[in-house]
Amino acid sequence: MSNLVTHCEILAKDVDALQRFYTEAFGWQTQDVVDDSYHMLGIPGADKGVLHIGVGPAPTGHDGHLTFYVEVDDPASILAQIEQLGGRTLQQPMRVSGGPLLALFADPEGHVIGLVQRH
């Protein structure tokens, strides 16, 4: 299957509490990946093809939300297609420091979905 959902992100008002909730509820391991403010949750031994879950802080003044990321070859071309289908670009492709190329869009109802470049 192509274009797998490989990453999910939960932005929270209280990152530590939500990270504890998921590790305790499901026994997932956690790894701090950005200055003790963003954690990756995962199943022991998880490998490519497994959904990885990040927990990080919600922007100041905003409620938390959930975003999943679809793995694609070319985020810019997918964004162009999404706009033709009635969606809108929220974030042009940008490289995360030391990480993947990401982009965000809203579907026609306003749900925020992410794209991550396949590597």
WOKA-V713570 format. One line per field, one symbol per residue. ss: DSSP state (A for helix, B for strand, O for the rest). phi: phi as a letter, one per 30 degrees, with the letter a starting at -180 (. if undefined). burial: 1 if it has 16 or more other ideal C-beta (glycine too) atoms within 10 Angstrom, else 0. A space follows every 50 residues. Layout:
BEGIN
ss: ???
phi: ???
burial: ???
END
This chain:
BEGIN
ss: OOOOBBBBBBBBOOAAAAAAAAAAAAOOBBBBBBOOOBBBBBOOOOOOOO OBBBBBBOOOOOOOBBBBBBBBOOAAAAAAAAAAOOOBBBBBBBBOOOOO BBBBBBOOOOOBBBBBBOO
phi: .chddcbbbccbdbedddddeddddbiddbbdcbhhbbbccadeiebejc dcbcbbddeeicddacbcccdbdbedddddddddcjdbdcbdebddeibd dbbbbcdecjdcbcbbddb
burial: 00010111111100100110010000010000000001111100000000 00111111000001000011110010011001000010100010000001 1111100000011111110
END
